[in-house]
Amino acid sequence: MLNRRHCLSTLAILAGAAGGPAQAQFRVEIAGIGGTQLPITLAKFRDEGPQTALFTPIIRADLERSGRFRFVEPSPVADETISPAYDALRAKGSDALVAGSVRQSADGRLVVNFKLWDVVAGQEKLGQSITVAAPDARRAAHRIADVLYEFLTGDKGVYSTQVAYITRSAGRYELRLADADGENSQLVLSSASPLISPAWSPSGEELAYVSFETGKAVVWVQNLRNGQRRQLANFRGSNSAPAWSPNGQELAMTLSRDGVSQVYVMSRAGGNPRRVTNSGSIDTEAAYSPDGRMIYFVSDRGGSPQIYRVSSAGGDAERITFDGNYNISPAISPDGRTMAYVKRQSGQQFTVMTMDLASGSIQNISDTTDDESPSFAPNGKFLVYATRYQGREVLMTATLDGKVKARLVTATGVDIREPVWGPFLR
């Protein structure tokens, strides 16, 4: 296979699995400094604690990862009922204040109230109340971070979304979901056979992936609500690299049913696939444009792996990457303007890049050299990708300028790869 991601997965089949715990545990390490940052004061929510959950640290960590905010240290505790000391806050250089409270109702649910004040204008701008079951406290904190991020930046927040990824440990492969900050890991599927290529449906209700449990690569689709799974593509040869169309009605995938691996499209209900690419070379790693009209893919038809695009109806392909002799793993931003991909820089150094599709200008995003599988956040403002950092397998998130990165660090001995950022829930 020409595709590095799948080469790594194939090697994982042949090599012995590393020992270690089966469940990846994360912590977030933030590096880098963003450009223009809004100075904001986030007070510790009144009455938050072990009995009612901690909201403030989660909200702060979420907003910090965006690179859009600089935190001005607050008074120890404040809630939504205060009258802000605007002059004192201005003297500290703060432009906005967030404060709130947490209490437990008689039925055990948590009631979270919070407000946002514009310190410069001296005005209250936002106030909300959220009631959640205690086990959903972390999710509620992410929702509050989403509300604040959207109000202050104008862009939709992604902290309530999830990331899917694959782990390998102690001879088992696991498909997992985690919150956008890497916490709250949940098992979707565990297998003694390799699992690769997870892909979210646009609704967020299903995951497509490839399993080798039958002795060959087969594309499966699994419902995340009830756990039911079904084979979608089990044709002669290899079936791999599924990618959902934007409307969720079709999937593009790589099939070798007619000999060499090519890109096909088939209905989400199954049936006969339609061939999209026609070459004597390996064509793989399909990725749809947001409008569904184009499919980006990797091919070695020019002598080395490069990224091309073709109409989703088929036809002549157009080459997209020309810088370097090894460019793979395309991902297209939700607005269709930017492509993320992996470039081999020199020797065996693999780095996440972005390309402005209108101008063709490229930018280096990562500062690591063993990167794979970039995936855009649903608001298009962040990327997640897998890499190796200081000898450890990690997931990394980065802003699109590459200035702010957050490492989601796994436990020692766990291989982690192929992250894909889920959609906004509908």
N, C-alpha and C positions, 0 to 999 in steps of 0.2 A: 504494500500500500504506500502511496506517496504522501499520505496525510500523517503529519507527525502525531497528532492526537491519537489516531487509531493505531499508529505504529507503537506508541507507548502502551495502549491498551492490549495490543497483541503480545508485546513483550511481557506484560503483566501476567498473561496466561501461561507463558513458558517459564517465567521465573517463579521462585518460591515467594509466597506472600510474607510481608514483614510482620513480625509479632507486634503485639500492643493491644490496647483496649479497642473494642469494636465500635464504640460511639465516640465520634469526634467532639471534643470540647473546645470552645473558642474563648479567646479574650481579644479585645480590640486594642491595637497599638496605633496611634495616629502620628504620622510624620508629615512634615512639609508645612508651608505657610501659604495661604491663599492670597489673592491679590487684594481687591477692595473688600473689606470686611465691616459688617455693621456691628458697632459696639452695643452689646445687650447685657442687661442684668437679669439673671435667673435666680430668684430667691428660693430657698428650700421650702417646699410645700409644708404648711403647718400640719402636724399630726401624722405625717408619713413616717413609716417605720416598719419593723419586722412584722407587726400584726396587720398592717394595712398596705404593705408593699411600698417600695421606694420608687417614686416617679421622677424626681428631679435628676438623679444621675443618668437615667435612661434618656430623658429629654435632652439633657446637655450633650451626652455622647452622640446622639443622633445629629443634632445641629452642628456639632464640631466637625463631624465627618464631611459635611457639605463644603467646608472651607469658606463659607459665606459670613461667618459670625466670629466676633472676638468677644470673649466673656469678661465683663467687668464685675469684680467680686461684690457680692451683695451683703446686706445685713444677714445675720444667721438664719432667721426665719421670718416669713411674711405670708399673708394670705390675701384672698381676693377682696377682703373688706377694708383694706388699708386705704388711707389717703396718702399717695406717694409724696415723698419729700423731693419734689422736682429739682429744686436748686441744688441740693446735695448730690443728686444723681448726675445732674449736668456737670457739676464740679469734678466728678469722677470720670467724666467723658462718656457717660452712657446715653444712648439714644432711645432705648426702649427698656421697659421693665415687665417681667412676667412673674406673677405670684399666684399661689393657689392653696388649696387645702384638700385633705383626704379624710373621710369619715366612713365608718362602717354602719350600715343601716340595720334595722332589726332583723331583716331576713338574711343578713350576712353579706349582702352585696356592698361594693365600694362606691361611694359617691365622691366624685372628683370635680371640684370647681376651680376655675382658673380665669385670670384676666390678663390682658396685654394693654399697657399704657404707652403712648407716644410721649417720651420724656421731653423732646424738643418742643413739641406743641403744647405739652401739659394737658393731654386729653386721654381719656379712656377710649380704646379703639376696638376691643374685642373682649367678650365674656362668654364662657360656655360652661355647661355642666354635663358630665358623663357618668352614667351608672353602669357598672359592669360586675359580673361575678368575680370573686376574688382570684380564681385561677387565670382570669383574663387581664390581670392588672398590667402585665408587661405590654400586651397588645394595646391597651388603653393609653399607656404612656407613648407608644409609637404613634397612635392616632393624634394625640395632642401635639407631638413634634411635627406631624404632617400639617396640622392646622396652622401652627406658628410659621412653619417654613413657607407655606403657600401665601399667607397673609403678608409676610415680610419680603418675599422675593417675587411673588407673582407666578411662580412655578409650582406645580403640584408636587407634594411630598411623596416619598417612596418608602417611608420607614415602616409602614404597615404591610408592605409586600414581603414576599419570600424568595429565597434562592434555593434551587435544587442543585445537587451535586452528588458525585460518586465517591465512596471511600473503599479502601481495600485494607484488610487487617486480618491476621491470623487465618489466612486461607479463605476468607469470605469477602464478598462484595456487597455493598449496601447502597441503595438509592435513598437519599435523605433530603429533607426539607429543613430550612432554618429561617428564622426571621432575618430581615435585611442587615441586622447587626451581627449575625452569626450565632445568636443565642437561640434557645428553645428548639434544639435539634429534634426532629421527628423521623422515625423510620417509615419508609414507604415500602421497601422490598429488600429482603436479604437473600443472597444466593451463593452457593458454592461455585457457580460459574460466573464468568465475567459479565458485568453490566457496563454499557457505555452509551454515550450520546443522548442524554435526557433532553427533552424539548417540551416546553409548556404549550398547551392549547391557548388560544387568545382569551378564552373565558376563565382560565385558571383552574378549571375543574378537572382537567386530565393532563397526564404526562405520557408522551411517547418516549420510547427508549429501545435500545438493542440489548437482547439477552442471548447468551450462548448456551442456555440450559438444555437445548435440544441437540447440542453438538455442532451447531452452526449459528451464524448471525441471523437473527430473526427480529423483526420490528414488532413491538408490542405497544398497546395503549392501555393505560390504567386509569380508572376513575378514582380521584382522590377522596371523594366523599364516602364511597362504600367499599373501596379496595378492589372492586371487580376489575379483571384484566382480560384482554383478548389479543390473539395474534392478528396483526394487520397485514404483514407481508412476510410470507414464508415460501418464496419462490426458489427455483433451482439456483444454486450458487449463493452468493452473499447478499444480504439485505441489511442496509445500514444507513446511518446519518439522516434520520427523519427531521423534517422541518415543516411546521404548520403554515398554511396559507393564512393571510390576515383575517379572512372571514371564518376560519376554522372548519371549512368544509372539505379541504383537501390537504394532503401532505406531499411534499417533495421528498425524495429519498434516493439513495444510491443502490442500484440493483445490478447484478452481473448475470441476470437470467439469459441474456443473449450473447454472453461471452465476456467482453471487457466491461468494467464498471462504468455505468452511465447514470445520468440523472433522469428520474421518472417522476410523474405526478399521478397520485391515485386518490380516490374518494376516501374520506374518513370512515365510510361504511365498508370499505374493501372493494373487491372487484378487480377488473383488469386495469393495470397501470398504463399510462400514456407516456411514451418516451419523449423527452424534451431535448436532450443533447444527442448529437450524432458525431462521434469521433472515434478514431482508433486508439485513443489514449484513455487514461483513467480520468473520469470526471466525477467529482464528489463534493461533499460539504455544502449542500445547497442552503441558501438563505434568501428569503423573499424580501423584496422591497415593500414598504408599508402599504402601498396601493395595490400590491399583488400582481402588478403588470410585469415585473422583471424578477428573475432568479439569478442571484450571484452564486458562483461555484468555483471550485479549484480544479485545475486541469494541468497536466504536464504535456499537453499537445504541442507546446512551443519548445520542449526540451527540458524544462524545469518547472516545478510547481508555481503557478501564477493564478491570480484571481481574474475571472471573466464574468460577464453577465449575458443573459439571453432572455428573450421574451418568454414569459411563462407558457405561451402557446407554442413555443419552439421557434426554430429559425437559426440564423447566423449568430454566432457568439462574438462579443466584443471584449478585447482584453482591457483590464482595468489597471493592473499593477505592472510597473516597468522598472522600479528602483530595486535592484538586487535580483538574485536568481532563485529566491525561495520565499514565497509569500502565500500564506494559507489561512484558514479559519476565519472567513469573512463574517461580520455581524453588521447589520445596518441599523442606524439610529431610527427612533420612531418618527422623526420628521423627514427621513430619507436623505438628509444632507451629508451625513458622515458615515464612513465605513471604518470599523475597527478590524484589525487583523493581526496576525503574527508574522514577523519578518525574521529571517535568519540574517543576523548582522555580519558575523564573521565566524568561521569555524562552526562550532555548535552552540552559538549564543542566539537565543530566541527571545524576541522582545515584542511587546504589544505596541502597535502603531495605530494612528488614526489618519484617515485621508478625507479631505474635503472633496466630495464627489464632483462639485462644479468646477473647481480650479485644479484639482489633482495634487494640491499641496499636501505634504505629509508631516506628521509630528510624532516624535517619540514620547510615549506615555510613561513607560515603566523605567525603573533603574535597576531591574533584575535581568537575568540572562537565561532563565529557564521557564519562560512564560508559555501559557497555552489557553485556548478557549475563552477569548474575550466575549462578554455579553453586556448589552446596554440595560441600564435601569429603564423602567417604563416611561419616565419623564425625560429620558435622553440626556441627563446631566451627569451621570456617573457610569463607570464600567466596573464589572467584577471579572476577575480572571484568576487562574490557578498559576502558581509559581513555586519556586524553591527559594527559601530565604534562610541563610545561615544553616544550611543543611536540613531544613525542615520543609515539609509540604504545607503550604498555606494557601488560603484564598486572600486575594487583595482587592480592595475597592479603590478607585481613583477618580478624581474629578477629571473632566475632559481636557484640562490644561496640564494634567499630570502633576500639579503642584501639591495636592493634598491626597495622601494615601492612607488607608487603614488596613492593617494586617489582621486577618482573622486566623489566629494561630491554633493549630490542632495539637492534640497530644502526640508525644513522640511515638513513632512506629506506625502511624496511620498515614497511608497514602491518600491524598485527596485531590480530586481533579474534576474537570469538565463542569464548572459551575454554569448555571443559566438563570438569569434573573427573571422572576415571574412577572405577570402582568398586574395592572391594577385590578382588584376584584370588582366584578360587575354586580 
